[in-house]
Amino acid sequence: MLLKTFGWSFAVTALGLVAAAFYGGWTAFGLVAILAVLEISLSFDNAVVNAGILKKMNAFWQKIFLTVGVLIAVFGMRLVFPVVIVAISAKLGPIEAVDLALNNKDRYQELVTDAHPAIAAFGGMFLLMIFLDFIFEDRDIQWLRWIERPLAKLGKVDMLSVCIALIALLITSFTFATHAHQHGGAHADKAQTVLIAGIAGLITYMVVGGLSGYFEDKLEEEEEREHEEEEEAARTGRQKPAIVLAGQAAFFMFLYLEVLDASFSFDGVIGAFAITNDIVLMALGLGIGAMYVRSLTVYLVRQGTLDEYVYLEHGAHYAIGALAVILMITIQYEINEVITGLVGVVLIAWSFFSSVRRNRALAAEGEGTGEKAEVSSGV
């Protein structure tokens, strides 16, 4: 099971490390290994959240997520995305941007760093909306009840998460503009860019999330209808028609997963520049990490881990909220990637151990109930 799920990740790791060694020797080998670990540590919460969505898909779409999705994640977000950002921000053609990435690495890093405020605003708003929609939802299982119970009541107010996200964006943009003017105005012109990028992140979330939610609801309706048709077919002996809507629902959930992965990858791509500004090594290291994140997602689904450890999804969403706040803060201040990674790991580990304690308590309660039942039956 482990080899079947992580087999491709192991193969890509071997190929990536060998390619790095041929490309730049043992130094490049070490840098790629470090980048892979960085990506996995920063994106573990991504795997948990992805698993919550992927478990609603069938085996075919899980395979698409591991094949086509990986190509998008590795080549799209870890290789093409940084080049596109440079091309847009520096008003260069794609060929010029690629040439810059390969032959003038210092200038390339400078341009990507210059574009960071817009990237962080887009990704921060997208992730913040995921967290807010989760925390404002009234759910049966609650982890930190003293926080989640009152927030679930507040969540009954329409569009509250959108209002809070926009307020956070306005405060960030205003603070960024004020700070820039006070320090010579070097980034004063970027305050508007931050605002526009943040709104774009909010719109992207609402469009993609709305479509995936719509088709998910349709899928649930279709599954209910299919169940009724199965019962009818069993009674009459007729063959029921095949379900077709599931493909649409799965497609939009897949699209949502890809945008979610893109938002998670922003901090990894930016953080990678603290280690190297070589686009080839970045693509190899972050690509290996992305493979493990995807394999881990499928492993969590097939093992039923989220059903067994019920607070994991909560911990992952709190990590998303923390990452969103960190991304918004990094628009103006620098935060070490180690802190970013540790926050997510600590929150998920905390939720895991909370789940273990809950399972033990339920098991003890069940044993106690069983012993009482035996005593009662004996009497």
Sequence and secondary structure as in RCSB ss.txt:
>XXXX:A:sequence
MLLKTFGWSFAVTALGLVAAAFYGGWTAFGLVAILAVLEISLSFDNAVVNAGILKKMNAFWQKIFLTVGVLIAVF
GMRLVFPVVIVAISAKLGPIEAVDLALNNKDRYQELVTDAHPAIAAFGGMFLLMIFLDFIFEDRDIQWLRWIERP
LAKLGKVDMLSVCIALIALLITSFTFATHAHQHGGAHADKAQTVLIAGIAGLITYMVVGGLSGYFEDKLEEEEER
EHEEEEEAARTGRQKPAIVLAGQAAFFMFLYLEVLDASFSFDGVIGAFAITNDIVLMALGLGIGAMYVRSLTVYL
VRQGTLDEYVYLEHGAHYAIGALAVILMITIQYEINEVITGLVGVVLIAWSFFSSVRRNRALAAEGEGTGEKAEV
SSGV
>XXXX:A:secstr
 HHHHHHHHHHHHHHHHHHHHHHHHHHHHHHHHHHHHHHHHHHHHHHHHHHHHHTTS HHHHHHHHHHHHHIIII
IIIIIHHHHHHHHHTT  HHHHHHHHHH HHHHHHHHHHTHHHHHHHHHHHHHHHHHHHHTS  SS SSHHHHHH
HHHHTTSTTHHHHHHHHHHHHHHHHHHHHHHHTTSTTTTHHHHHHHHHHHHHHHHHHHHHHHHHHHHHHHHHHHH
HHHHHHHHHHH        HHHHHHHHHHHHHHHHHHHHHHHHHHHHTTT   HHHHHHHHHHHHHHHHHHHHHH
HHHTHHHHSTTHHHHHHHHHHHHHHHHHHTTTS   HHHHHHHHHHHHHHHHHHHHHHHHHHHHHHHHHHHHHHH
HHH 
